[in-house]
């Protein structure tokens, strides 16, 4: 065995030395030389996918791989004995892996069955999921918004290959888009069909949060957290919007849940679930870097301060944590390989929000951080402002040393906040408030824990009365959610003008539109207009009036302050005779003007 381990160690040294030499050669060689070499490897002597842009975008990452490989080579050489021991331990795991996986899988499901049967809370969770469905179902057919429609028109309609490879804008939450692609091919393209994957993720977030909170805190906190997620307007909002954010929140909370289990039990099957959850989170939105890094840091600190099960050896837990990270990075590369080939590497790591939100100075960054944090906090308490300060106070109570001393775990909330702030500070970027939705279940779970602590330890409320009080609070929250949903002043989504105006306009235009006419609306509303145009049988080509076959534009205005001049974009504004426009439809704020095109391009 010693000879075999030495052979593997030498092989690894050779492998990382070759990778280092390759990356050095790639970094210092001109593009033309690398292009010629790669072309020679293809049957037609032309590798079209390898472009100068791809070469330039990939260069920083190739250099990074080279530095990493060189570092590993040096460590394997300087710490030969420890490397030998690590490889031997890893080989033991590989040899026993199939048998251990079989046993650990049985142990996991046996524990799950026992856990479900211990107090029948699953009945309460199912009732909450049913209630959540009833609260959300009315919003599934609400008018389509910009990002929802853009995802469908640009990516889903482009076909499966486009879904998995086109990342020119971060609207494409790839795993969510895959679910939408499957959904529309089975059920059609109605708004509720596009939102169905988000609804399912939002519903599963209820039991997911219950499991994580129950493992970290207690039963009462888990039930209260599940109720908050069921009834809070912010969760209703996100689980009825065809975006990947509720899916990311679900995967983030499950990642925390599996991390807790890993600290309690040595189980290969749970490690696999942990790795798969992280990889699918990244495949949904690269924003997964925040919860994943936070969770890995929490596990590392738990290892550092011996807050893990005695079933592990010290070195064993660290190696499992390290190799799980390597596998997640590997899966990330595999999943995004079609994107890297077609769109490039840069859009994945530096998406549009990253560019737009970059703050050039520390002062602007600090101001942006405070402003967006406040707006995010306000959104999380949308429709229930009276509870905002209660949850914040309860959150602070959950940090009390006396309370935390009863827990074996390091404070997950504080670690997460520290990691998220560190990454944000390093990037000098504060994401839009929807970016941080993944963290809202963790926030409410800690707030619920502080609230339960006040009731149990300060007010000394007994168990049976405490459960009754939780049920009463959830009953009041149900009434509040119902009132909020039917409040004419509430804005379910951030829309410009009358929410249903675009669909009304397209419905009207579908009866009069001709091949030489085209439709124009504001840039913000164009994706929704295109979605409804496609739904009502209007060719998408007639929503892009850029060539000479169109003689008349139908300009759709949906708000009282909108004008034809502001709505027409470059390429149409200078060709249309605005003075000859004619109002052909008017209903409230919705106006449709017929505007002739008088200037034609030379063909």
Secondary structure, 3 states (H helix, E strand, C coil): CHHHHHHHHHHHHHHHHHHHHHHHHHHHCCHHHHHHHHHHCCCCCCCCCCCHHHHHHHHHHHHHHHHHHHHHHHHHHHCHHHHHHHHHHHHHHHHHHHHHHHHHHHHHHHHHHHHHHCCCHHHHHHHHHHHHHHHHHCCCCCCCCHHHHHHHHHHHCCCHHHHHHCCCCCCCCHHHHHHHHHHHHHHCCCHHHHHHHHHHHHHHHHHHHHHHHHHHCCHHHHHHHHHHHHHCHHHHHHCCCCCCHHHHHHHHHHHHHHHHHHHHCCCHHHHHHHHHHHHHHHHHCHHHHHHHHHHHHHHHHHHHCCCCCCCCCHHHHHHHHHHHHHHHHHHHHHHCHHHHHHCCCHHHHCCHHHHHHECCCHHHHHHHHHHHHHHHHHHHCCCCHHHHHHHHHHHHHCCCHHHHCCCCCCCHHHHHHHHHHHHHHHHCECCCHHHHHHHHHHHHHHHHHHHHHHHHHHCCCCHHHHHHHHHHHHHHHHHHHHHHHCCCCCCCCCCCCCCCHHHHHHHHHCCCCCCCEEEECCHHHHHHHHHHHHHCCCCHHHHCCCCCCCCEEEEEECCCCCCHHHHCCCCCCCCECHHHCEEEEEECCEEEEEEEECCCCCC
